[in-house]
Amino acid sequence: MTETALTGRFDGATLVAVILVTTGTVFGEPALFVGATVPLGYLLVGWIATPPAIDVSVERDIDPAPAAPGERATVTLRLTNVGDAALTDIRVVDGVPPDLPVEAGSPRACLSIRPGETASVTYDVVASQGAYDFRSPVVRARPLSSAAVTTTRPSVTGTTTLICRRDVGDVPQLQGSLRRVGTQPVDRGGEGIEFHSTREYRPGDDVRRVDWRGFAKTGTLATIQFTETSATETVVLVDGLDAGQIARGAGYPTASELTVYAADRVVTRLFAEGNEVGLRTGSITAAEIGVPVPTNADGHPWIAPGADEATRRQIEATFDSLGEATHDGDGNSTTHSRGLHERLPSNADVVLVTPALDESTGELVETLCAADRHVAVVTPDVTDRETVGKTVARVERRLTLARLRSAGATVCDWDTRFPLASAMEVAT
């Protein structure tokens, strides 16, 4: 639908012309009639310069699509002038969903497009899990005089809906100290990163594994062997969701939503590396999950480590329910720890995924580390200094992370303005 309306820009000229003509008539002053020709000239130009027809094709592109929670998605709106006249003053406002925050750039622009040319508007948005339908953009054209404006909402080709799901995005590599998660050394030499021994060189051995330093000393070729590792059982704990209902701003993913996303990515990586993975969470009950899952004594899901299809389906269904739940966590860290000790396999590693916004996180990690377990903590950070409350939460969270590191845990502090994979690379 296209509408054309006067802008009122020449209302002042109209008023001046009326006053001069009226005054000239009353007092019989020809000079006033002459003076009235100036504003009347402006009015004539405005009436002649009609706004051009808006003949544009519009295409929208969103990258990546689908997007992960908290991930920046770049929206590009391209307008092509398919008419014969130049569009010298085009105002564009893209139809961004009201609950989708714009992180960078602007969906508004003022453009000038010659016939056959294309201009673009680019901005970044950050979504929570769900679907977001974009409306058609508002496009307004003005003539050089700006006496009138034509407004239309052209149809859009390309992407009209942004989908945000937790099971998309890069699967982060377990880097640095996190590489220990899900593996344990075995007493034999082979492939690895830690020196184990040397053996006699065999034709076909990789030249990068030849002990050239020893060859320089003794003249005998030998091949370096590293300590091999084997996959072990890993239990992923999703905790603290009831305390994670804060976000960086209106419309942004909450700490709880990002916690579930991070847990999903960690589990996907562990499965990809051949590990047996289990899952424990106190934030929902087994009755809220779409498929039957094992539970502990208090009715919360406890999925024993495994790599079979049944285990994968149970973990996937638990993540689905966590994303939809109101996060009514058990809030009892003592019971939580005691239940873990009763059911954790003796050689299992632990990955705790939590917003780290309450004291129970420190107590839980200290208990696990005291039992000589390897514990890794992945925690999304949505705190900032914008309000007093968030500043206090930020300080308390930093104190909690220092406590976790002192206990011996490896901590991945994820600044959610950047990809999770980046945080994995610098975990300490």
C-alpha positions as CSV (number, residue, x, y, z in Angstrom):
1,M,0.0,0.0,0.0
2,T,1.4,3.4,-1.0
3,E,0.3,6.7,0.5
4,T,1.3,10.3,-0.4
5,A,0.9,13.2,2.1
6,L,1.9,16.8,2.3
7,T,4.7,17.5,4.7
8,G,3.6,21.0,5.7
9,R,7.1,22.3,4.9
10,F,5.7,25.3,3.0
11,D,3.0,26.3,5.5
12,G,5.0,29.3,6.5
13,A,5.3,30.5,2.9
14,T,1.5,30.1,2.5
15,L,0.9,32.1,5.6
16,V,3.2,34.9,4.5
17,A,1.6,35.0,1.0
18,V,-1.9,35.3,2.5
19,I,-0.8,38.1,4.9
20,L,0.9,40.1,2.1
21,V,-2.0,39.7,-0.3
22,T,-4.6,40.6,2.3
23,T,-2.7,43.6,3.6
24,G,-2.0,44.8,0.0
25,T,-5.8,44.5,-0.7
26,V,-6.8,46.4,2.4
27,F,-4.3,49.2,2.1
28,G,-4.0,49.3,-1.6
29,E,-0.2,48.8,-1.6
30,P,1.0,47.3,-4.9
31,A,4.5,46.6,-3.3
32,L,2.9,44.0,-1.0
33,F,1.4,42.2,-4.0
34,V,4.9,42.1,-5.5
35,G,6.4,40.8,-2.3
36,A,3.8,38.0,-2.2
37,T,5.3,36.6,-5.4
38,V,8.3,35.3,-3.5
39,P,6.5,32.9,-1.1
40,L,4.1,32.1,-4.0
41,G,7.1,31.1,-6.0
42,Y,8.2,28.7,-3.3
43,L,4.7,27.2,-3.2
44,L,4.6,26.8,-7.0
45,V,7.9,24.8,-6.9
46,G,6.6,22.6,-4.1
47,W,3.4,21.8,-6.1
48,I,5.3,21.1,-9.3
49,A,7.9,18.9,-7.6
50,T,5.8,15.8,-6.9
51,P,7.4,12.9,-5.1
52,P,8.8,10.1,-7.3
53,A,7.2,6.7,-7.5
54,I,8.9,4.2,-5.2
55,D,9.8,1.4,-7.6
56,V,12.2,-0.7,-5.6
57,S,12.9,-4.4,-5.0
58,V,13.9,-5.4,-1.5
59,E,15.8,-8.4,-0.3
60,R,16.7,-9.3,3.3
61,D,19.6,-11.6,4.3
62,I,20.3,-12.9,7.8
63,D,23.7,-14.5,8.7
64,P,24.0,-16.9,10.4
65,A,20.6,-18.4,10.0
66,P,19.6,-20.2,12.2
67,A,21.5,-18.4,15.0
68,A,22.5,-19.6,18.5
69,P,21.3,-17.9,21.6
70,G,23.4,-14.8,22.3
71,E,25.1,-15.0,18.9
72,R,25.2,-11.9,16.8
73,A,23.2,-12.3,13.6
74,T,23.9,-9.7,10.8
75,V,20.8,-8.5,8.9
76,T,21.4,-7.0,5.5
77,L,18.6,-5.2,3.7
78,R,19.2,-4.5,0.0
79,L,17.1,-2.0,-2.0
80,T,17.4,-2.0,-5.8
81,N,16.0,0.9,-7.8
82,V,14.2,-0.9,-10.6
83,G,12.5,2.3,-11.9
84,D,13.7,4.9,-14.4
85,A,14.0,7.9,-12.0
86,A,16.6,8.5,-9.4
87,L,15.5,8.2,-5.8
88,T,17.4,11.1,-4.3
89,D,15.9,11.0,-0.8
90,I,14.8,7.6,0.4
91,R,14.2,6.9,4.1
92,V,14.1,3.2,5.2
93,V,13.1,1.6,8.5
94,D,13.4,-2.2,8.5
95,G,10.6,-4.1,10.3
96,V,12.6,-5.5,13.2
97,P,10.5,-7.6,15.7
98,P,9.9,-5.5,18.8
99,D,11.4,-8.1,21.1
100,L,14.6,-8.5,19.1
101,P,17.4,-6.2,20.4
102,V,19.7,-4.4,17.9
103,E,23.3,-4.9,19.1
104,A,25.1,-2.8,16.5
105,G,24.3,-0.6,13.5
106,S,20.8,0.7,12.8
107,P,17.8,-0.6,10.9
108,R,17.2,3.0,9.8
109,A,18.9,4.7,6.9
110,C,18.7,7.6,4.5
111,L,19.7,6.6,1.0
112,S,20.1,7.9,-2.6
113,I,19.7,5.3,-5.3
114,R,20.2,5.8,-9.0
115,P,18.2,3.6,-11.5
116,G,19.6,0.1,-11.6
117,E,21.7,0.6,-8.5
118,T,21.5,-1.2,-5.1
119,A,22.0,0.3,-1.6
120,S,22.1,-1.7,1.6
121,V,21.3,-1.3,5.3
122,T,23.2,-3.5,7.7
123,Y,22.8,-4.1,11.5
124,D,23.3,-6.8,14.1
125,V,20.7,-8.4,16.3
126,V,21.0,-10.8,19.3
127,A,18.3,-13.3,19.8
128,S,17.0,-15.6,22.5
129,Q,15.7,-19.1,21.5
130,G,12.6,-18.9,19.4
131,A,11.4,-17.6,16.0
132,Y,11.2,-13.9,15.0
133,D,9.2,-12.7,12.1
134,F,10.4,-9.5,10.4
135,R,7.8,-7.1,8.9
136,S,8.1,-5.4,5.6
137,P,10.3,-2.3,5.9
138,V,8.8,1.2,5.7
139,V,10.2,3.1,2.7
140,R,9.6,6.8,2.3
141,A,10.5,9.0,-0.7
142,R,10.7,12.8,-0.9
143,P,11.2,15.1,-3.9
144,L,13.9,17.8,-3.7
145,S,11.4,20.3,-2.4
146,S,10.3,17.9,0.4
147,A,6.8,19.3,-0.1
148,A,5.2,15.8,0.0
149,V,6.2,12.3,1.1
150,T,5.3,9.0,-0.4
151,T,5.2,6.0,2.0
152,T,5.1,2.3,1.1
153,R,5.8,-1.1,2.6
154,P,7.3,-3.1,-0.3
155,S,7.3,-6.9,-0.3
156,V,10.6,-8.6,0.7
157,T,12.3,-11.5,-0.8
158,G,15.0,-13.6,1.0
159,T,14.8,-14.2,4.8
160,T,11.8,-13.0,6.7
161,T,12.1,-15.1,9.9
162,L,15.1,-15.4,12.2
163,I,15.3,-18.8,13.9
164,C,17.3,-19.1,17.1
165,R,18.1,-22.6,18.4
166,R,20.5,-24.0,20.9
167,D,21.7,-26.8,18.7
168,V,23.4,-24.6,16.1
169,G,26.7,-22.7,16.0
170,D,30.2,-23.9,16.3
171,V,30.9,-26.9,18.5
172,P,33.8,-25.6,20.6
173,Q,37.1,-27.5,20.8
174,L,38.2,-28.3,24.3
175,Q,41.4,-26.3,24.4
176,G,44.1,-25.9,27.0
177,S,43.3,-27.3,30.5
178,L,39.8,-28.3,29.2
179,R,41.5,-30.9,26.9
180,R,41.8,-33.1,30.0
181,V,38.0,-33.4,30.2
182,G,36.8,-36.8,29.2
183,T,40.3,-38.3,28.8
184,Q,42.8,-40.1,31.1
185,P,46.4,-41.2,30.4
186,V,47.2,-44.8,29.8
187,D,50.6,-46.4,30.5
188,R,51.7,-46.8,26.9
189,G,53.3,-44.7,24.2
190,G,51.7,-43.6,21.0
191,E,49.9,-40.5,19.8
192,G,49.4,-37.6,22.3
193,I,51.0,-34.4,23.5
194,E,53.0,-35.5,26.6
195,F,56.4,-37.2,26.3
196,H,56.4,-40.9,27.2
197,S,59.5,-42.6,25.8
198,T,61.5,-43.3,22.7
199,R,61.8,-46.5,20.6
200,E,63.8,-47.6,17.6
201,Y,63.1,-45.8,14.4
202,R,61.0,-47.7,11.9
203,P,60.7,-46.8,8.1
204,G,57.6,-44.8,7.6
205,D,57.6,-43.0,11.0
206,D,56.6,-39.4,10.8
207,V,59.7,-37.2,10.5
208,R,58.2,-34.8,13.0
209,R,58.5,-37.5,15.7
210,V,62.1,-38.4,15.1
211,D,64.4,-37.6,18.0
212,W,66.8,-35.4,16.1
213,R,68.5,-34.1,19.2
214,G,69.4,-37.7,20.2
215,F,70.5,-38.4,16.7
216,A,72.9,-35.5,16.8
217,K,74.4,-36.9,20.0
218,T,74.5,-40.6,19.3
219,G,74.0,-41.0,15.5
220,T,71.2,-43.4,16.1
221,L,67.7,-42.7,14.9
222,A,64.9,-43.0,17.4
223,T,61.2,-42.2,17.4
224,I,59.5,-40.2,20.1
225,Q,56.4,-41.7,21.7
226,F,53.8,-39.7,23.6
227,T,51.5,-40.6,26.5
228,E,48.3,-41.9,25.0
229,T,44.9,-41.0,26.4
230,S,41.7,-42.9,26.3
231,A,38.1,-41.7,26.6
232,T,36.5,-41.9,30.0
233,E,33.1,-41.1,31.5
234,T,32.1,-37.5,31.9
235,V,29.1,-36.2,33.8
236,V,27.7,-32.8,32.8
237,L,26.0,-30.9,35.6
238,V,23.6,-28.1,34.7
239,D,23.0,-26.1,37.9
240,G,22.0,-22.7,39.2
241,L,19.3,-21.9,36.6
242,D,16.9,-20.6,39.2
243,A,19.4,-17.8,40.0
244,G,20.2,-17.0,36.4
245,Q,17.2,-15.0,35.3
246,I,19.2,-11.9,34.5
247,A,20.3,-10.7,31.1
248,R,22.5,-8.0,29.6
249,G,19.4,-6.1,28.5
250,A,15.8,-6.3,27.5
251,G,15.3,-9.0,24.9
252,Y,18.7,-10.5,25.4
253,P,19.1,-14.2,26.4
254,T,19.2,-14.8,30.1
255,A,22.1,-16.4,31.9
256,S,20.0,-19.6,32.3
257,E,19.3,-19.8,28.6
258,L,22.9,-19.4,27.8
259,T,23.8,-22.0,30.4
260,V,21.6,-24.6,28.7
261,Y,23.1,-23.6,25.3
262,A,26.7,-24.0,26.6
263,A,25.9,-27.4,28.1
264,D,24.4,-28.6,24.8
265,R,27.6,-27.5,23.0
266,V,29.9,-29.2,25.5
267,V,27.9,-32.5,25.4
268,T,28.0,-32.4,21.6
269,R,31.8,-32.0,21.6
270,L,32.3,-34.8,24.2
271,F,30.1,-37.2,22.1
272,A,32.0,-36.2,19.0
273,E,35.3,-37.2,20.7
274,G,34.0,-40.6,21.6
275,N,33.3,-40.0,25.3
276,E,30.5,-41.5,27.4
277,V,28.5,-38.7,28.7
278,G,25.9,-38.4,31.5
279,L,23.7,-35.5,32.6
280,R,22.4,-34.3,36.0
281,T,20.3,-31.2,36.7
282,G,18.2,-30.1,39.7
283,S,16.3,-27.4,37.8
284,I,13.5,-29.6,36.5
285,T,11.9,-32.9,37.4
286,A,11.8,-36.0,35.3
287,A,8.0,-35.5,34.9
288,E,8.7,-32.4,32.9
289,I,10.7,-34.3,30.2
290,G,9.1,-35.6,27.1
291,V,10.7,-39.1,27.3
292,P,11.3,-41.4,30.3
293,V,14.7,-40.7,32.0
294,P,16.4,-42.1,35.0
295,T,16.1,-40.1,38.2
296,N,17.7,-39.8,41.6
297,A,15.8,-40.0,44.9
298,D,14.3,-36.5,44.6
299,G,12.9,-37.0,41.2
300,H,15.4,-34.9,39.2
301,P,16.9,-36.4,36.0
302,W,20.1,-38.4,36.4
303,I,21.3,-39.9,33.1
304,A,24.2,-42.2,33.6
305,P,27.2,-41.9,31.3
306,G,26.8,-43.6,28.0
307,A,27.2,-43.1,24.2
308,D,24.3,-45.1,22.9
309,E,21.3,-43.6,21.1
310,A,19.0,-44.0,24.1
311,T,21.4,-41.9,26.2
312,R,21.6,-39.2,23.5
313,R,17.8,-39.1,23.2
314,Q,17.4,-38.7,26.9
315,I,20.0,-35.9,27.1
316,E,18.4,-34.1,24.1
317,A,15.0,-34.3,25.6
318,T,16.3,-33.0,28.9
319,F,17.8,-30.0,27.2
320,D,14.5,-29.4,25.4
321,S,12.7,-29.3,28.7
322,L,15.3,-27.1,30.4
323,G,14.8,-24.5,27.6
324,E,11.1,-24.4,28.2
325,A,11.0,-24.8,32.0
326,T,10.5,-22.0,34.5
327,H,13.7,-23.2,36.2
328,D,12.3,-24.1,39.6
329,G,15.7,-25.5,40.8
330,D,16.0,-27.5,44.0
331,G,18.2,-24.8,45.6
332,N,19.7,-27.3,48.1
333,S,23.4,-27.5,47.5
334,T,24.1,-29.9,50.3
335,T,21.7,-32.5,49.0
336,H,23.0,-31.8,45.5
337,S,26.5,-32.7,46.5
338,R,25.6,-35.7,48.6
339,G,23.5,-37.1,45.7
340,L,26.4,-36.7,43.4
341,H,28.8,-38.7,45.5
342,E,26.4,-41.5,45.7
343,R,26.0,-41.9,42.0
344,L,29.1,-40.5,40.2
345,P,31.3,-43.2,38.7
346,S,34.6,-43.4,40.5
347,N,36.7,-42.3,37.6
348,A,34.2,-39.8,36.0
349,D,35.2,-36.3,35.1
350,V,32.7,-33.5,35.9
351,V,31.8,-30.5,33.8
352,L,29.7,-28.0,35.7
353,V,27.7,-25.5,33.6
354,T,26.3,-22.7,35.7
355,P,25.8,-18.9,35.8
356,A,27.8,-19.0,39.0
357,L,25.5,-16.5,40.6
358,D,25.0,-18.1,44.0
359,E,27.2,-19.5,46.8
360,S,26.2,-23.1,46.3
361,T,28.4,-23.2,43.1
362,G,31.5,-22.7,45.2
363,E,30.5,-25.3,47.8
364,L,29.7,-27.9,45.1
365,V,33.0,-27.4,43.3
366,E,35.0,-27.5,46.5
367,T,33.3,-30.8,47.5
368,L,34.1,-32.4,44.1
369,C,37.7,-31.2,44.0
370,A,38.3,-32.4,47.5
371,A,37.3,-35.9,46.3
372,D,40.2,-35.7,43.7
373,R,38.0,-35.3,40.7
374,H,38.9,-33.3,37.7
375,V,36.3,-30.6,37.5
376,A,35.8,-28.1,34.7
377,V,33.3,-25.2,35.0
378,V,31.8,-23.4,32.0
379,T,29.9,-20.2,33.0
380,P,28.3,-17.5,30.9
381,D,28.8,-13.9,32.1
382,V,25.9,-11.5,31.5
383,T,26.8,-9.1,34.4
384,D,27.8,-5.5,33.7
385,R,28.1,-2.2,35.5
386,E,25.0,-0.6,34.2
387,T,23.0,-0.9,37.4
388,V,24.0,-1.2,41.1
389,G,22.4,-4.6,41.3
390,K,24.3,-5.9,38.3
391,T,27.6,-4.4,39.6
392,V,27.1,-6.3,42.9
393,A,26.3,-9.5,41.0
394,R,29.5,-9.0,38.9
395,V,31.7,-8.6,41.9
396,E,30.2,-11.6,43.7
397,R,30.5,-13.7,40.6
398,R,34.2,-12.9,40.2
399,L,34.8,-13.8,43.9
400,T,33.0,-17.1,43.2
401,L,35.2,-17.9,40.1
402,A,38.4,-17.1,42.2
403,R,37.1,-19.6,44.8
404,L,36.6,-22.2,42.1
405,R,40.1,-21.8,40.7
406,S,41.5,-22.0,44.2
407,A,39.7,-25.3,44.7
408,G,41.5,-26.7,41.6
409,A,38.8,-26.4,39.0
410,T,39.4,-25.4,35.4
411,V,37.1,-22.4,34.7
412,C,35.9,-21.2,31.4
413,D,34.5,-17.7,32.0
414,W,32.5,-17.0,28.9
415,D,32.0,-13.3,28.0
416,T,28.7,-13.7,26.1
417,R,29.5,-10.8,23.8
418,F,31.9,-13.2,22.0
419,P,31.6,-16.8,20.8
420,L,31.8,-19.7,23.3
421,A,34.7,-21.2,21.3
422,S,36.8,-18.1,22.1
423,A,36.3,-18.6,25.8
424,M,37.2,-22.3,25.6
425,E,40.6,-21.4,24.2
426,V,41.6,-19.3,27.2
427,A,40.1,-21.3,30.0
428,T,42.2,-21.5,33.1
